Amino acid sequence: MNRPTDPHALTQASTPVGTHAGYMPGFGNDFETEALPGALPQGMNSPQKCNYGLYGEQLSGTAFTANPPERTWCYRIRPSVKHSHRYEKIDLPYWKSAPNVDPDVISLGQYRWDAMPHSDQPLTWLTGMRTMTTAGDVNTQVGMASHIYLVTESMVDDYFFSADSELLVVPQEGRLRFATELGIIDLEPKEIAIIPRGLVYRVEVLEGPCRGFVCENYGQKFELPGRGPIGANCMANPRDFKAPVAAFEDREVPSTVTIKWCGQFHTTKIGHSPLDVVAWHGNYAPYKYDLRNYCPVGAILFDHPDPSIFTVLTAPSGVPGTANIDFVLFRERWMVMEDTFRPPWYHKNIMSELMGNIYGQYDAKPQGFVPGGMSLHNMMIPHGPDKEAFEKASNANLGPDKLDNTMSFMFETRFPQHLTAFAANEAPLQDDYIDCWTDLEKKFDGTPGKK
């Protein structure tokens, strides 16, 4: 295999049959991939001597006795203990973890933000992360945090992993490359990536500036939701999730690895790239998913189901029926229900809902919810359509209608989401958002039979 000319490029496996541009299909599959022929042991995990002088090492995403266990066997140039040295604590002041309850910030209410403006200063994946909300407790591995990322520069000989969480990445502008221990994921708007807890990676800018959303999941891993009576098809299909093929770097160069652990950040210095996994097999791996492949389902006569019908991924909690996190997608779809108020109805919810707009217009908020913007409706705080959306939906000619050019999402959790000081004081908060319901009129008429 030819070595790449770019000193920062990874030597990658040739694309196996049935994959797409260096990816393997399937959610939760047991994959196997090698960047050099014969690097992956067959029939056993831990031979006395691995080919090419590699070290065998297991990365465990669950306890050993979990059913099923999530783990990946890696065959690497150096064991991970060589990617760790003495640690020095550092501060990333805009990246916060739960519990993060600021006594001077009121999280109770309805909030909405414009798109975060790009900065003139150079920002990497680490320095460009801006935490908006936190929920739960990172120390007990419960809850989540939501972030906006602003990235203008690639990480060069810098690497990162989180011991606290897996990351769900939702790009809104620009293109990023995640060069991970297990392979390469290129990511653009209308796609998402899931980066597992404990996986080392470097983030590069392919086309910038880059902006997007991150859901940091402290709890159980994201999984596909149960479809119940929907059956085997539609929503997010497992085959559309793509895991990368093996790729590695063999570079002797001073490098920095940053670790997020219990909400704190530490760095360690090493003399080489840690992306040195030549072959791997297992079911604990990063993924990408194209949101344009999400197949929505809905009502075809009257009323409409709860928004849970649009769940792409869910991270379970210990309470049946309430998730640690649901990732919900509102994309293009047909509306055909008869005699029905078609936008989301007014409601209060035990779940806390943080929404983001990837592109287009959201049907319940035709004004003000801009691409790149966010909104937060915390647990049991009422919300719903503004007057314009209510009047339009109440008086519309209810023929088949396609919601087009729209893609918004929701990070929903059973825990209250607390605003950070950044979200309350520095982010572009729309102070007049609460006023979008001011013009709603009293329409009550007690006349029998009156509509």
Protein Blocks (a to p, Z undefined) as FASTA:
>chain_A
ZZdfblkbccdddddehiaehiaedehiacdddfbghkacghiabdfbdghhiacddddf
bdfkbccddddddddfbdfklmcccddddddfklccdddddfkbcfbdcdddddddddfb
dcdfklmpccfbdehjfklopajdddddddfbdcehiacddfkbccddddfedcdddddf
kbccdddehiacdddehiacddddfbdcddddddddfbdcdddddekjnomnghjdfklp
ccdddddddddddddddddeehiacddddfbdfblcfbdcdjbdcddddfklpccdddfk
bgcddfklmpfbdcddfbehiafbdcddddddddfbehiafbdcddddfbdcddddfbhj
dfklmghpaghiacdddehiacdddfklmmmmmmcccbddddehiacdddddfbdcdddf
klmmmmccdfklmmmmmmpccfbdfbghiZZ
